[in-house]
Amino acid sequence: MRLQQLQTDVLVAGGGAAGVPCALAAARCGARVVLCQDRPVLGGNASSEVRMHIVGADASGGRGEPLATEAREGGIIEEIRLEACVQDPQRSASMLDLILYDLCRREPRLVLLLNTPVVGVEMAGGRIARARAERQSTEDAFAIAAEVFVDCTGDGRLGAEAGAPFQHGREGRDEWGEPGALAAADRQTLGSSLLFMARRHERPMPFRPPSWARRFTEDDLRWRPHARAGVDRGLEYGYWWVEWGGQLDTVRDGETIRDELLAILLGVWDHIKNGGEHGAENWALEWFGFVPGKRESRRFRGQHVLTEGDLRASRPFPDAIAYGGWPLDTHPPCGVDARDEPPCRQDPVPYLYDIPLRACVGDQVPNLLFAGRNLSATHLALASTRVMATCAVIGQGVGATAALAVRRHVDPASVPADAEAMAAVQQRLLRDGAYLIGRRNEDPHDLARTARITASSAQAGGEPEQAISGQTRAVHGARGAPPGRAFPGTHRWMSDPAAGLPAWLRLDWPTPVEVGEIRLTFDTGMHRPLTLTHSDAYAASMAWGRPQPETVADYRLEALVDGSWRELAAPVDNYQRLRVHRLAAPVRARAVRVTVTRTQGLDHARVVEVRAYARPGD
Ligand SMILES: Cc1cc2nc3c(=O)[nH]c(=O)nc-3n(C[C@H](O)[C@H](O)[C@H](O)COP(=O)(O)OP(=O)(O)OC[C@H]3O[C@@H](n4cnc5c(N)ncnc54)[C@H](O)[C@@H]3O)c2cc1C
């Protein structure tokens, strides 16, 4: 093996739902980042190797009150979802791999090492000094020195190598006072799954299972919804409940679990094809996974352990860096072998809830952060926080924290207790499109907050001031943000449809100000679910394959300089939510104006937020 010495600011191990946003966020916040991903593609359980759809706090539309509960995550995961929605109308799994790869490849401060697992660490004085990684395909070994190390491996490999304490298995009720927990602790976890995709053909398609496939009867699967007689649909994608192995060690027994899951998957398909009338005669398997999707492995012990009680009470945390809202979604660890039980129990949480930074950092290894399903949470809390959009917002929060720690030459472990540093992280996250419950834009550098804002027209509730309200979504529905932390309002300027387009929104200052960057946030229909899915029925609930109709498509950005309007940018066919316009050279402007000439479908213009800065912020 060739040994390569690398030096960076932040090393992120694992390029799944948490790792990709984490690495991007850290790089975009100014840090040099190396992202090591053990597989050939990014995305973890969302990648083409596993093909799970990304869901999150909106509970796939299950939070109700659409126009008052925009619970879909913002920031980097929204950028990814919108990119996939528009660039992947065909719903190809490989296209999501490409979108993630492209985002990483285009990020100037980010070095992506694919096929490169992190396999060890070198410690110095209780801190991680270097991570060791190996790329067998090129016979390379890497010693990667960094200031901050982030474990997004799901399995917690990096942290475990560094000796960070972790939990494994299900806690007993008394340990954290969780009413929903087992009476006594055990070593079991959620199981792993293999998914399949099938295609309907014009003629009958036979299937002969391998000799080692399991056999299932209709009675065995009575709790597990699958193809029904006479209903020729729903076979294109499934089944998350092809689950097994939580009674074993998801890391050490990974190969056994994969073998058994293949036997189960092919046995289920054999049952559908050959085990009675399922309307499946013309259907054939198109793809199925060989990489089990894991739900639960090690969970690190952080400065705080997130519990069922925290989630149910929406406990406010001063060091919140993300939020969740998926139900407490527990499964029998032995999966399909629990034939007399439903494959999951989904217990909704009343409101969106905070995820604190202290659940992403411990005291034992002060320069180690963790994000994703290896979060410091009980088994029950993980049952909600594990969904991928929640992992992604945790990842972005952790990435922003890592970059701040590097910039300030402090350990991440010291950040949660430092109110000023926490406020800086939170404000940075808001600026980058994230949502944090009960927090508003208080960025002292945002010139829009001191401007007079006017518009060509406005409809009731969509006054121009809504675009500088400090919050970028409506979450005051009955199951949105908890009471007192929701800030009612539409939080967007909406022009009057009767006035037609173009429509403009304008910031004015009493004396000229230096403007080097303008940030615009548009409406992307955050009340609707949006995710790449291979399920036709789920995809039908979304505006998939095209820009979201609320979004501003064509606009002109101008500054009033020395008495005349100067064009700064004129994008066409925009479909993204956050657009950052960095000027080649700052201008001294008396006013800034955004003129909307076309939307992606709506009859009026909507701008959720406008911000202006003297200098592009790292
Ligand atoms: C079948 C199934 C159904 C699910 N249903 C949903 C659902 O509908 N929607 C949803 O949002 N979530 C769902 N989940 C949960 C969700 O997929 C996981 O909790 C989530 O993927 C966790 O994200 P992560 O980034 O922490 O981990 P992962 O997605 O596991 O990503 C970790 C990444 O790190 C890599 N890695 C591992 N070890 C190393 C190492 N040593 N060095 C470098 N890289 C490493 C892995 O290859 C992987 O790419 C489901 C999970 C499964 C298995």
The ligand as a Gaussian input file, in Angstrom:
#p B3LYP/6-31G(d) Opt

LIG

0 1
 C      -35.259000      -0.525000       4.822000
 C      -35.155000       0.748000       5.552000
 C      -36.240000       1.572000       5.517000
 C      -36.129000       2.843000       6.032000
 N      -37.145000       3.699000       5.817000
 C      -36.855000       4.990000       5.799000
 C      -37.652000       5.892000       5.100000
 O      -38.692000       5.554000       4.530000
 N      -37.225000       7.167000       5.036000
 C      -36.126000       7.596000       5.706000
 O      -35.818000       8.776000       5.628000
 N      -35.370000       6.775000       6.441000
 C      -35.685000       5.469000       6.450000
 N      -34.879000       4.580000       7.076000
 C      -33.833000       5.034000       8.009000
 C      -32.636000       5.644000       7.331000
 O      -32.381000       5.054000       6.090000
 C      -31.367000       5.611000       8.168000
 O      -31.602000       5.848000       9.496000
 C      -30.423000       6.673000       7.591000
 O      -29.989000       6.223000       6.338000
 C      -29.283000       7.023000       8.461000
 O      -28.450000       7.936000       7.757000
 P      -26.911000       7.968000       8.082000
 O      -26.294000       8.934000       7.132000
 O      -26.728000       8.159000       9.534000
 O      -26.457000       6.492000       7.790000
 P      -26.350000       5.606000       6.410000
 O      -27.467000       5.968000       5.513000
 O      -26.231000       4.252000       6.906000
 O      -25.036000       6.182000       5.789000
 C      -23.767000       5.921000       6.351000
 C      -22.758000       5.890000       5.220000
 O      -21.458000       5.716000       5.761000
 C      -20.778000       4.726000       5.027000
 N      -19.788000       4.119000       5.909000
 C      -19.982000       3.163000       6.829000
 N      -18.830000       2.882000       7.458000
 C      -17.881000       3.674000       6.918000
 C      -16.505000       3.862000       7.175000
 N      -15.857000       3.149000       8.105000
 N      -15.838000       4.770000       6.433000
 C      -16.465000       5.499000       5.476000
 N      -17.773000       5.347000       5.210000
 C      -18.484000       4.465000       5.936000
 C      -21.870000       3.784000       4.573000
 O      -21.507000       3.055000       3.428000
 C      -23.000000       4.743000       4.274000
 O      -22.939000       5.198000       2.947000
 C      -34.970000       3.254000       6.688000
 C      -33.903000       2.383000       6.833000
 C      -33.992000       1.129000       6.262000
 C      -32.834000       0.224000       6.382000

